[in-house]
Amino acid sequence: MRVTDLRSDTVTLPTDEMRRAMAEAECGDDVWEEDPTVKRLESMAAERMGKEAALFTPSGTMSNLLAVLTWCRRGDEIIVGSESHMFWNEVGGASALAGVVLRTVPNDRYGRMEPGEVEGGVRTDNIHYPPTTLVALENTHNRCSGAVLTVEDTQAVADVAHRYGIPVHLDGARIFNAAVALGVPAADLARPADSVCFCVSKGLSAPIGSLLCGSRDFITKARKWRKMLGGGMRQVGVIAAAGIVALDTMVDRLAEDHANARRLALGLAGMPGIQLDPELVQSNIVVFTWRGDAQAFLRVLAERGVKCAFMGGQKLRMVTHRGVTAGDVDEALRIVQQVAKGQVKAAH
Ligand code: TLP
């Protein structure tokens, strides 16, 4: 049975060119900052994000946590979107490990936070209050169906935060999807933010890794926190080499994933029991609701070779990536249609 894995773009496998680069990577001890391949990836990352410096980390989760640890002190409060990955999917690490309170501001269906609401969330100086010391944004926005924040969306929130002297961190796990969708350089999207991280392990198809970028001083501090978390990784050039190939060869092709996601969304939109607005699908993520038991629906689809991810409640997610062709999308749509029809009929 052909399996189409739409659970996430994290399932992408390294390309042959990545494997070759990994085998041939020049290495050194990165804790001593002596791995030339890691250094090269970090300087490429900093340049692409328009920041002074970058730090290679094992995951997006660690990069976001490092940003919180570096910008904040225990007992501080940070503002995050109500649908953000940092709030939903990072095991509460910001609170458990960095000791900060997460204050959520609603994300609209386009993944945006209204600047006035962000301002309303900023704590004034008061003996009773924890100080607000970070505002975090997400682009593209995972739970908001891969919504893309424009430069203006990002700038509007950053202007509010900066007016209060609060730095902005951008969770840009999929910032290159946003850049490709908008046709602007990723650095433009990152410019309003004081720190930004992105992943090479998602649509860009590298096996592991994320890059946290910011000023030289910020990265020096984050490097120390990374060591404390056990994220000092020695001869990690073998992995960074794949990240370099990812940045060199995998960005432009993301447009293909976006076209496939749109094809998928348009196909799903007309099906019985499924609800979604295809207009919301701007990159490679399709979130929809199933009017019955979403987990049971997901299980039946998986048995038929279509894997998707559960997002809580009645929400399911499908993500397109390098391992999924337009033909796979059509075949997946055929199967979903059959299953949806069958289940809707059975319910009557
Ligand atoms: N997201 C994963 C899951 O955790 C949901 C996925 O499959 O999409 N920021 C954003 C916006 C993300 O989507 C993710 C991963 C991360 C951070 C964390 O990256 P990793 O998985 O490298 O820790």
Boltz pocket constraint, residues with backbone or C-beta under 6 A from the ligand:
constraints:
  - pocket:
      binder: B
      contacts: [[A, 7], [A, 8], [A, 9], [A, 10], [A, 58], [A, 59], [A, 60], [A, 61], [A, 62], [A, 85], [A, 86], [A, 89], [A, 138], [A, 140], [A, 141], [A, 142], [A, 171], [A, 173], [A, 174], [A, 199], [A, 201], [A, 209], [A, 210]]
      max_distance: 6.0
